[in-house]
Amino acid sequence: MKVDEKGHTVTLKNTQGDINAFREKIEGEYNSFKNLNIILDVTQDTGLGLNDVLSFLSLSNKHRKSKKSFVMVVSDFDFNEVPDEMIVVPTVLEAHDIIEMEEIERDLGF
């Protein structure tokens, strides 16, 4: 796992190719990231299905309840399948844009 922390956001990139091991590692080290916005970059993982993405749903819900952003970056995926309570985008740039918008919304009290 590659960790890149910039300001109030941390990008966690899966470098192993095993989505389940990646999720377990993040859950194990969650306390290190709980005060930051999180971007999960799994663009190098090919053939991810909806169940793979949904395996992060409980972690996403937990993080978003603490008023922090949780965005997953997945390439080659049908984004319409993802439930509304989870944010999945195709690029890291779009993930940063979403976090910026959510930060503004939180600052304004939405």
N, CA, C and O atoms as a GROMACS GRO file, in nm:
protein
  440
    1MET      N    1   0.085  -0.117   0.000
    1MET     CA    2   0.000   0.000   0.000
    1MET      C    3   0.090   0.124   0.000
    1MET      O    4   0.184   0.136   0.078
    2LYS      N    5   0.057   0.214  -0.089
    2LYS     CA    6   0.129   0.340  -0.096
    2LYS      C    7   0.044   0.448  -0.031
    2LYS      O    8  -0.075   0.460  -0.061
    3VAL      N    9   0.104   0.526   0.058
    3VAL     CA   10   0.034   0.631   0.130
    3VAL      C   11   0.090   0.766   0.089
    3VAL      O   12   0.211   0.788   0.095
    4ASP      N   13   0.001   0.857   0.047
    4ASP     CA   14   0.042   0.991   0.006
    4ASP      C   15  -0.048   1.092   0.078
    4ASP      O   16  -0.166   1.105   0.045
    5GLU      N   17   0.008   1.161   0.176
    5GLU     CA   18  -0.070   1.256   0.255
    5GLU      C   19  -0.039   1.398   0.211
    5GLU      O   20   0.077   1.440   0.208
    6LYS      N   21  -0.145   1.472   0.176
    6LYS     CA   22  -0.131   1.612   0.136
    6LYS      C   23  -0.239   1.692   0.206
    6LYS      O   24  -0.358   1.673   0.180
    7GLY      N   25  -0.199   1.780   0.296
    7GLY     CA   26  -0.294   1.863   0.367
    7GLY      C   27  -0.390   1.781   0.451
    7GLY      O   28  -0.348   1.705   0.538
    8HIS      N   29  -0.518   1.795   0.423
    8HIS     CA   30  -0.622   1.727   0.500
    8HIS      C   31  -0.671   1.599   0.431
    8HIS      O   32  -0.776   1.546   0.466
    9THR      N   33  -0.594   1.549   0.333
    9THR     CA   34  -0.635   1.432   0.256
    9THR      C   35  -0.521   1.331   0.246
    9THR      O   36  -0.405   1.368   0.229
   10VAL      N   37  -0.556   1.204   0.257
   10VAL     CA   38  -0.460   1.097   0.238
   10VAL      C   39  -0.509   1.010   0.122
   10VAL      O   40  -0.626   0.972   0.117
   11THR      N   41  -0.417   0.978   0.030
   11THR     CA   42  -0.448   0.887  -0.079
   11THR      C   43  -0.381   0.754  -0.050
   11THR      O   44  -0.260   0.746  -0.030
   12LEU      N   45  -0.462   0.649  -0.047
   12LEU     CA   46  -0.412   0.514  -0.021
   12LEU      C   47  -0.424   0.436  -0.150
   12LEU      O   48  -0.534   0.415  -0.202
   13LYS      N   49  -0.311   0.391  -0.203
   13LYS     CA   50  -0.309   0.322  -0.331
   13LYS      C   51  -0.278   0.174  -0.310
   13LYS      O   52  -0.183   0.138  -0.241
   14ASN      N   53  -0.362   0.091  -0.371
   14ASN     CA   54  -0.340  -0.053  -0.362
   14ASN      C   55  -0.227  -0.093  -0.456
   14ASN      O   56  -0.237  -0.076  -0.578
   15THR      N   57  -0.121  -0.145  -0.400
   15THR     CA   58  -0.006  -0.186  -0.482
   15THR      C   59   0.009  -0.338  -0.488
   15THR      O   60   0.094  -0.389  -0.560
   16GLN      N   61  -0.075  -0.411  -0.413
   16GLN     CA   62  -0.063  -0.555  -0.407
   16GLN      C   63  -0.149  -0.627  -0.509
   16GLN      O   64  -0.118  -0.739  -0.548
   17GLY      N   65  -0.257  -0.564  -0.553
   17GLY     CA   66  -0.347  -0.628  -0.647
   17GLY      C   67  -0.451  -0.717  -0.582
   17GLY      O   68  -0.532  -0.778  -0.651
   18ASP      N   69  -0.450  -0.726  -0.450
   18ASP     CA   70  -0.548  -0.806  -0.376
   18ASP      C   71  -0.639  -0.710  -0.300
   18ASP      O   72  -0.598  -0.652  -0.199
   19ILE      N   73  -0.762  -0.694  -0.348
   19ILE     CA   74  -0.854  -0.596  -0.292
   19ILE      C   75  -0.893  -0.630  -0.149
   19ILE      O   76  -0.911  -0.540  -0.067
   20ASN      N   77  -0.906  -0.758  -0.117
   20ASN     CA   78  -0.943  -0.798   0.020
   20ASN      C   79  -0.831  -0.770   0.119
   20ASN      O   80  -0.857  -0.722   0.230
   21ALA      N   81  -0.708  -0.798   0.081
   21ALA     CA   82  -0.594  -0.769   0.168
   21ALA      C   83  -0.579  -0.618   0.187
   21ALA      O   84  -0.543  -0.572   0.295
   22PHE      N   85  -0.605  -0.541   0.081
   22PHE     CA   86  -0.599  -0.395   0.088
   22PHE      C   87  -0.702  -0.342   0.188
   22PHE      O   88  -0.670  -0.259   0.273
   23ARG      N   89  -0.825  -0.391   0.180
   23ARG     CA   90  -0.931  -0.349   0.272
   23ARG      C   91  -0.893  -0.383   0.416
   23ARG      O   92  -0.910  -0.301   0.506
   24GLU      N   93  -0.844  -0.504   0.438
   24GLU     CA   94  -0.804  -0.545   0.573
   24GLU      C   95  -0.692  -0.459   0.628
   24GLU      O   96  -0.691  -0.426   0.747
   25LYS      N   97  -0.597  -0.422   0.543
   25LYS     CA   98  -0.486  -0.337   0.586
   25LYS      C   99  -0.537  -0.199   0.625
   25LYS      O  100  -0.493  -0.143   0.726
   26ILE      N  101  -0.629  -0.144   0.546
   26ILE     CA  102  -0.685  -0.012   0.578
   26ILE      C  103  -0.764  -0.018   0.708
   26ILE      O  104  -0.751   0.071   0.792
   27GLU      N  105  -0.845  -0.122   0.725
   27GLU     CA  106  -0.922  -0.136   0.849
   27GLU      C  107  -0.830  -0.149   0.970
   27GLU      O  108  -0.860  -0.096   1.076
   28GLY      N  109  -0.718  -0.218   0.953
   28GLY     CA  110  -0.622  -0.235   1.062
   28GLY      C  111  -0.550  -0.107   1.098
   28GLY      O  112  -0.514  -0.086   1.214
   29GLU      N  113  -0.528  -0.022   1.000
   29GLU     CA  114  -0.454   0.103   1.022
   29GLU      C  115  -0.546   0.224   1.021
   29GLU      O  116  -0.499   0.337   1.009
   30TYR      N  117  -0.676   0.203   1.035
   30TYR     CA  118  -0.774   0.310   1.021
   30TYR      C  119  -0.749   0.428   1.116
   30TYR      O  120  -0.769   0.543   1.078
   31ASN      N  121  -0.707   0.400   1.238
   31ASN     CA  122  -0.684   0.508   1.335
   31ASN      C  123  -0.580   0.608   1.288
   31ASN      O  124  -0.581   0.723   1.331
   32SER      N  125  -0.490   0.567   1.200
   32SER     CA  126  -0.389   0.658   1.145
   32SER      C  127  -0.449   0.758   1.047
   32SER      O  128  -0.394   0.865   1.025
   33PHE      N  129  -0.564   0.721   0.987
   33PHE     CA  130  -0.624   0.802   0.881
   33PHE      C  131  -0.758   0.863   0.920
   33PHE      O  132  -0.815   0.939   0.841
   34LYS      N  133  -0.811   0.833   1.039
   34LYS     CA  134  -0.949   0.869   1.072
   34LYS      C  135  -0.975   1.019   1.076
   34LYS      O  136  -1.090   1.060   1.062
   35ASN      N  137  -0.873   1.101   1.094
   35ASN     CA  138  -0.893   1.246   1.099
   35ASN      C  139  -0.868   1.315   0.966
   35ASN      O  140  -0.868   1.438   0.958
   36LEU      N  141  -0.846   1.237   0.861
   36LEU     CA  142  -0.819   1.291   0.728
   36LEU      C  143  -0.927   1.247   0.630
   36LEU      O  144  -0.995   1.147   0.654
   37ASN      N  145  -0.943   1.321   0.522
   37ASN     CA  146  -1.026   1.273   0.411
   37ASN      C  147  -0.949   1.160   0.345
   37ASN      O  148  -0.826   1.165   0.335
   38ILE      N  149  -1.020   1.058   0.299
   38ILE     CA  150  -0.954   0.940   0.243
   38ILE      C  151  -0.992   0.921   0.096
   38ILE      O  152  -1.109   0.925   0.059
   39ILE      N  153  -0.889   0.901   0.014
   39ILE     CA  154  -0.908   0.859  -0.125
   39ILE      C  155  -0.846   0.720  -0.137
   39ILE      O  156  -0.728   0.701  -0.106
   40LEU      N  157  -0.926   0.624  -0.181
   40LEU     CA  158  -0.875   0.489  -0.207
   40LEU      C  159  -0.855   0.476  -0.357
   40LEU      O  160  -0.951   0.480  -0.433
   41ASP      N  161  -0.732   0.460  -0.399
   41ASP     CA  162  -0.699   0.447  -0.541
   41ASP      C  163  -0.677   0.300  -0.574
   41ASP      O  164  -0.574   0.241  -0.540
   42VAL      N  165  -0.777   0.242  -0.641
   42VAL     CA  166  -0.766   0.101  -0.682
   42VAL      C  167  -0.770   0.092  -0.835
   42VAL      O  168  -0.819  -0.007  -0.891
   43THR      N  169  -0.719   0.193  -0.902
   43THR     CA  170  -0.723   0.198  -1.049
   43THR      C  171  -0.637   0.090  -1.113
   43THR      O  172  -0.662   0.052  -1.228
   44GLN      N  173  -0.538   0.040  -1.042
   44GLN     CA  174  -0.454  -0.064  -1.101
   44GLN      C  175  -0.515  -0.203  -1.089
   44GLN      O  176  -0.469  -0.298  -1.153
   45ASP      N  177  -0.619  -0.216  -1.006
   45ASP     CA  178  -0.688  -0.344  -0.992
   45ASP      C  179  -0.786  -0.359  -1.108
   45ASP      O  180  -0.875  -0.276  -1.125
   46THR      N  181  -0.769  -0.462  -1.186
   46THR     CA  182  -0.858  -0.484  -1.300
   46THR      C  183  -0.966  -0.584  -1.264
   46THR      O  184  -0.945  -0.673  -1.181
   47GLY      N  185  -1.080  -0.570  -1.325
   47GLY     CA  186  -1.188  -0.665  -1.306
   47GLY      C  187  -1.261  -0.654  -1.174
   47GLY      O  188  -1.320  -0.751  -1.128
   48LEU      N  189  -1.257  -0.537  -1.112
   48LEU     CA  190  -1.331  -0.520  -0.987
   48LEU      C  191  -1.480  -0.520  -1.014
   48LEU      O  192  -1.527  -0.457  -1.109
   49GLY      N  193  -1.553  -0.589  -0.932
   49GLY     CA  194  -1.698  -0.593  -0.945
   49GLY      C  195  -1.765  -0.511  -0.837
   49GLY      O  196  -1.698  -0.454  -0.750
   50LEU      N  197  -1.896  -0.504  -0.844
   50LEU     CA  198  -1.973  -0.428  -0.747
   50LEU      C  199  -1.950  -0.478  -0.605
   50LEU      O  200  -1.940  -0.398  -0.512
   51ASN      N  201  -1.943  -0.608  -0.587
   51ASN     CA  202  -1.920  -0.663  -0.452
   51ASN      C  203  -1.786  -0.622  -0.394
   51ASN      O  204  -1.775  -0.600  -0.274
   52ASP      N  205  -1.683  -0.610  -0.479
   52ASP     CA  206  -1.552  -0.563  -0.433
   52ASP      C  207  -1.561  -0.421  -0.381
   52ASP      O  208  -1.506  -0.388  -0.276
   53VAL      N  209  -1.632  -0.337  -0.455
   53VAL     CA  210  -1.647  -0.197  -0.415
   53VAL      C  211  -1.733  -0.188  -0.289
   53VAL      O  212  -1.702  -0.113  -0.197
   54LEU      N  213  -1.842  -0.265  -0.286
   54LEU     CA  214  -1.932  -0.260  -0.171
   54LEU      C  215  -1.868  -0.315  -0.044
   54LEU      O  216  -1.918  -0.290   0.066
   55SER      N  217  -1.760  -0.389  -0.056
   55SER     CA  218  -1.693  -0.439   0.063
   55SER      C  219  -1.634  -0.325   0.147
   55SER      O  220  -1.598  -0.344   0.263
   56PHE      N  221  -1.623  -0.205   0.087
   56PHE     CA  222  -1.573  -0.086   0.157
   56PHE      C  223  -1.686   0.000   0.212
   56PHE      O  224  -1.660   0.105   0.272
   57LEU      N  225  -1.811  -0.041   0.193
   57LEU     CA  226  -1.927   0.041   0.230
   57LEU      C  227  -1.931   0.072   0.379
   57LEU      O  228  -1.954   0.187   0.417
   58SER      N  229  -1.910  -0.027   0.464
   58SER     CA  230  -1.917  -0.001   0.608
   58SER      C  231  -1.806   0.095   0.653
   58SER      O  232  -1.829   0.180   0.739
   59LEU      N  233  -1.688   0.081   0.595
   59LEU     CA  234  -1.578   0.173   0.625
   59LEU      C  235  -1.612   0.314   0.576
   59LEU      O  236  -1.584   0.412   0.645
   60SER      N  237  -1.671   0.323   0.458
   60SER     CA  238  -1.713   0.452   0.403
   60SER      C  239  -1.816   0.518   0.493
   60SER      O  240  -1.804   0.637   0.525
   61ASN      N  241  -1.916   0.442   0.535
   61ASN     CA  242  -2.021   0.498   0.622
   61ASN      C  243  -1.964   0.545   0.754
   61ASN      O  244  -2.000   0.653   0.803
   62LYS      N  245  -1.876   0.466   0.812
   62LYS     CA  246  -1.813   0.501   0.940
   62LYS      C  247  -1.734   0.631   0.927
   62LYS      O  248  -1.741   0.719   1.013
   63HIS      N  249  -1.659   0.644   0.818
   63HIS     CA  250  -1.575   0.762   0.798
   63HIS      C  251  -1.659   0.886   0.771
   63HIS      O  252  -1.629   0.994   0.822
   64ARG      N  253  -1.763   0.872   0.691
   64ARG     CA  254  -1.848   0.985   0.657
   64ARG      C  255  -1.929   1.034   0.776
   64ARG      O  256  -1.963   1.152   0.784
   65LYS      N  257  -1.961   0.944   0.871
   65LYS     CA  258  -2.031   0.986   0.993
   65LYS      C  259  -1.945   1.078   1.078
   65LYS      O  260  -1.998   1.160   1.153
   66SER      N  261  -1.815   1.066   1.066
   66SER     CA  262  -1.724   1.153   1.141
   66SER      C  263  -1.693   1.282   1.066
   66SER      O  264  -1.596   1.351   1.096
   67LYS      N  265  -1.776   1.313   0.967
   67LYS     CA  266  -1.767   1.439   0.889
   67LYS      C  267  -1.638   1.450   0.810
   67LYS      O  268  -1.579   1.557   0.799
   68LYS      N  269  -1.594   1.338   0.754
   68LYS     CA  270  -1.479   1.335   0.664
   68LYS      C  271  -1.519   1.266   0.534
   68LYS      O  272  -1.609   1.183   0.533
   69SER      N  273  -1.452   1.301   0.426
   69SER     CA  274  -1.482   1.245   0.295
   69SER      C  275  -1.414   1.110   0.276
   69SER      O  276  -1.304   1.086   0.326
   70PHE      N  277  -1.482   1.023   0.202
   70PHE     CA  278  -1.429   0.891   0.168
   70PHE      C  279  -1.465   0.867   0.022
   70PHE      O  280  -1.582   0.848  -0.012
   71VAL      N  281  -1.364   0.868  -0.065
   71VAL     CA  282  -1.387   0.856  -0.209
   71VAL      C  283  -1.302   0.741  -0.262
   71VAL      O  284  -1.184   0.728  -0.228
   72MET      N  285  -1.363   0.659  -0.345
   72MET     CA  286  -1.294   0.546  -0.405
   72MET      C  287  -1.274   0.573  -0.553
   72MET      O  288  -1.367   0.615  -0.622
   73VAL      N  289  -1.152   0.551  -0.602
   73VAL     CA  290  -1.120   0.571  -0.743
   73VAL      C  291  -1.104   0.435  -0.809
   73VAL      O  292  -1.014   0.358  -0.777
   74VAL      N  293  -1.195   0.407  -0.904
   74VAL     CA  294  -1.197   0.278  -0.973
   74VAL      C  295  -1.205   0.304  -1.122
   74VAL      O  296  -1.287   0.384  -1.167
   75SER      N  297  -1.122   0.238  -1.200
   75SER     CA  298  -1.130   0.253  -1.345
   75SER      C  299  -1.209   0.137  -1.405
   75SER      O  300  -1.218   0.029  -1.346
   76ASP      N  301  -1.267   0.161  -1.521
   76ASP     CA  302  -1.341   0.058  -1.593
   76ASP      C  303  -1.449  -0.006  -1.506
   76ASP      O  304  -1.444  -0.125  -1.476
   77PHE      N  305  -1.547   0.076  -1.467
   77PHE     CA  306  -1.650   0.032  -1.374
   77PHE      C  307  -1.781   0.101  -1.409
   77PHE      O  308  -1.781   0.214  -1.457
   78ASP      N  309  -1.894   0.034  -1.385
   78ASP     CA  310  -2.025   0.094  -1.406
   78ASP      C  311  -2.064   0.170  -1.280
   78ASP      O  312  -2.111   0.112  -1.183
   79PHE      N  313  -2.043   0.301  -1.283
   79PHE     CA  314  -2.064   0.386  -1.166
   79PHE      C  315  -2.211   0.399  -1.128
   79PHE      O  316  -2.242   0.439  -1.015
   80ASN      N  317  -2.302   0.366  -1.218
   80ASN     CA  318  -2.445   0.374  -1.189
   80ASN      C  319  -2.489   0.264  -1.092
   80ASN      O  320  -2.596   0.275  -1.031
   81GLU      N  321  -2.410   0.158  -1.077
   81GLU     CA  322  -2.445   0.048  -0.988
   81GLU      C  323  -2.421   0.081  -0.840
   81GLU      O  324  -2.478   0.017  -0.752
   82VAL      N  325  -2.338   0.180  -0.814
   82VAL     CA  326  -2.297   0.211  -0.677
   82VAL      C  327  -2.409   0.283  -0.602
   82VAL      O  328  -2.470   0.375  -0.658
   83PRO      N  329  -2.439   0.243  -0.479
   83PRO     CA  330  -2.542   0.312  -0.402
   83PRO      C  331  -2.502   0.457  -0.372
   83PRO      O  332  -2.384   0.491  -0.370
   84ASP      N  333  -2.602   0.541  -0.349
   84ASP     CA  334  -2.579   0.683  -0.330
   84ASP      C  335  -2.492   0.716  -0.209
   84ASP      O  336  -2.425   0.820  -0.208
   85GLU      N  337  -2.492   0.631  -0.107
   85GLU     CA  338  -2.415   0.664   0.013
   85GLU      C  339  -2.265   0.641  -0.004
   85GLU      O  340  -2.188   0.668   0.088
   86MET      N  341  -2.224   0.593  -0.119
   86MET     CA  342  -2.082   0.571  -0.145
   86MET      C  343  -2.040   0.651  -0.267
   86MET      O  344  -2.114   0.659  -0.366
   87ILE      N  345  -1.920   0.711  -0.261
   87ILE     CA  346  -1.872   0.791  -0.373
   87ILE      C  347  -1.760   0.715  -0.443
   87ILE      O  348  -1.657   0.685  -0.384
   88VAL      N  349  -1.784   0.685  -0.571
   88VAL     CA  350  -1.686   0.615  -0.654
   88VAL      C  351  -1.670   0.696  -0.782
   88VAL      O  352  -1.768   0.727  -0.849
   89VAL      N  353  -1.545   0.729  -0.815
   89VAL     CA  354  -1.516   0.812  -0.932
   89VAL      C  355  -1.406   0.747  -1.017
   89VAL      O  356  -1.337   0.656  -0.970
   90PRO      N  357  -1.391   0.792  -1.142
   90PRO     CA  358  -1.292   0.729  -1.231
   90PRO      C  359  -1.149   0.783  -1.221
   90PRO      O  360  -1.056   0.716  -1.267
   91THR      N  361  -1.128   0.902  -1.163
   91THR     CA  362  -0.993   0.959  -1.158
   91THR      C  363  -0.962   1.018  -1.021
   91THR      O  364  -1.052   1.058  -0.947
   92VAL      N  365  -0.834   1.023  -0.989
   92VAL     CA  366  -0.790   1.083  -0.863
   92VAL      C  367  -0.820   1.233  -0.862
   92VAL      O  368  -0.855   1.288  -0.758
   93LEU      N  369  -0.808   1.298  -0.976
   93LEU     CA  370  -0.839   1.442  -0.984
   93LEU      C  371  -0.985   1.467  -0.947
   93LEU      O  372  -1.014   1.561  -0.873
   94GLU      N  373  -1.075   1.385  -0.997
   94GLU     CA  374  -1.216   1.399  -0.964
   94GLU      C  375  -1.239   1.373  -0.815
   94GLU      O  376  -1.325   1.437  -0.754
   95ALA      N  377  -1.166   1.281  -0.757
   95ALA     CA  378  -1.177   1.253  -0.613
   95ALA      C  379  -1.140   1.376  -0.532
   95ALA      O  380  -1.208   1.411  -0.436
   96HIS      N  381  -1.031   1.444  -0.572
   96HIS     CA  382  -0.989   1.566  -0.504
   96HIS      C  383  -1.095   1.676  -0.519
   96HIS      O  384  -1.122   1.750  -0.425
   97ASP      N  385  -1.155   1.685  -0.638
   97ASP     CA  386  -1.261   1.785  -0.661
   97ASP      C  387  -1.380   1.759  -0.570
   97ASP      O  388  -1.436   1.853  -0.513
   98ILE      N  389  -1.419   1.634  -0.556
   98ILE     CA  390  -1.534   1.599  -0.470
   98ILE      C  391  -1.503   1.634  -0.325
   98ILE      O  392  -1.588   1.690  -0.255
   99ILE      N  393  -1.384   1.602  -0.280
   99ILE     CA  394  -1.345   1.633  -0.143
   99ILE      C  395  -1.348   1.784  -0.120
   99ILE      O  396  -1.394   1.830  -0.016
  100GLU      N  397  -1.299   1.860  -0.216
  100GLU     CA  398  -1.300   2.006  -0.205
  100GLU      C  399  -1.444   2.058  -0.193
  100GLU      O  400  -1.471   2.146  -0.111
  101MET      N  401  -1.535   2.004  -0.274
  101MET     CA  402  -1.676   2.046  -0.267
  101MET      C  403  -1.737   2.008  -0.132
  101MET      O  404  -1.811   2.086  -0.073
  102GLU      N  405  -1.707   1.888  -0.083
  102GLU     CA  406  -1.762   1.845   0.045
  102GLU      C  407  -1.706   1.928   0.160
  102GLU      O  408  -1.777   1.957   0.255
  103GLU      N  409  -1.580   1.968   0.151
  103GLU     CA  410  -1.520   2.054   0.254
  103GLU      C  411  -1.593   2.189   0.258
  103GLU      O  412  -1.620   2.242   0.365
  104ILE      N  413  -1.623   2.244   0.140
  104ILE     CA  414  -1.696   2.371   0.134
  104ILE      C  415  -1.834   2.354   0.195
  104ILE      O  416  -1.878   2.439   0.273
  105GLU      N  417  -1.904   2.245   0.161
  105GLU     CA  418  -2.036   2.219   0.218
  105GLU      C  419  -2.030   2.208   0.370
  105GLU      O  420  -2.117   2.262   0.440
  106ARG      N  421  -1.929   2.140   0.422
  106ARG     CA  422  -1.916   2.128   0.568
  106ARG      C  423  -1.889   2.264   0.631
  106ARG      O  424  -1.944   2.296   0.737
  107ASP      N  425  -1.804   2.344   0.567
  107ASP     CA  426  -1.774   2.478   0.619
  107ASP      C  427  -1.900   2.566   0.624
  107ASP      O  428  -1.915   2.650   0.712
  108LEU      N  429  -1.989   2.546   0.527
  108LEU     CA  430  -2.112   2.624   0.521
  108LEU      C  431  -2.222   2.566   0.610
  108LEU      O  432  -2.328   2.628   0.627
  109GLY      N  433  -2.198   2.449   0.667
  109GLY     CA  434  -2.293   2.388   0.758
  109GLY      C  435  -2.399   2.301   0.694
  109GLY      O  436  -2.503   2.276   0.756
  110PHE      N  437  -2.376   2.254   0.574
  110PHE     CA  438  -2.472   2.164   0.508
  110PHE      C  439  -2.455   2.022   0.555
  110PHE      O  440  -2.527   1.933   0.510
   0.00000   0.00000   0.00000
